[in-house]
């Protein structure tokens, strides 16, 4: 799969097309992307299944940096099965086409692993297109005439045939039009797909999520894409675990010792991550998402 679907920013995204069957569910199509897929009885999951054999946090499917999807049992009470083989808790196993995952009375079949194409246009100063022509030269910005200004239509008709005035107004139209384009398309600068990387970090700061330059651009955009979901679950183990997974691209485990109330332990295999940051940055990120009354320890391997 890694050779068949290399993921490169701006080219495409590898996804899973699945079919879900179970009580009151028949052949429901499920598309799983890089944001992952979590199943359980709690509403915090991507899919909530209110069944007595389903745990609050039952199982998940996650994308990892080796360009593969993995299924993982979240220490559920009744277990998760891959092709009828019971999975060990917190032990991710890679998925392939044709695999089926059983949890309780539900069956999720992996129908297809496919690549969804996407393109991000290159934007120049003030939003003008910078797509080169076949000979390598940048095209003239569209929408701006070369002979006379379109602003003449706002003047009395006597000025329409004034060649000098038409070319003179073209100076100001060529200056103002790109600004108008930016205003008309400003919403594109606020989305995770199109925003410049500096804006991605700035927008994440609105939700008090630190994005350092060491984090790859594609991973920063994934964090921003799920920022609303993360903000609603801020201060919960589920929200913190998902944020760290998006941030570092590794499986993170959060333990809550029964003999230490309001205390938890975060286990991060940072040596497996492409994101290289110091311990202080990791602790700052966790502290920003932790309730004031709670304490924590970080175990980095």
PyMOL commands that set and color helices and strands:
alter all, ss='L'
color gray80, all
select helices_A, chain A and resi 125-127+150-154+157-159+163-184+186-190+197-206+217-225+227-232+237-248+270-272+279-288
alter helices_A, ss='H'
color red, helices_A
select strands_A, chain A and resi 12-22+25-32+37-40+47-48+59-64+68-73+80-82+85-86+93-94+100-103+106-117+252-255+263-268+295-300
alter strands_A, ss='S'
color yellow, strands_A
deselect
rebuild
show_as cartoon
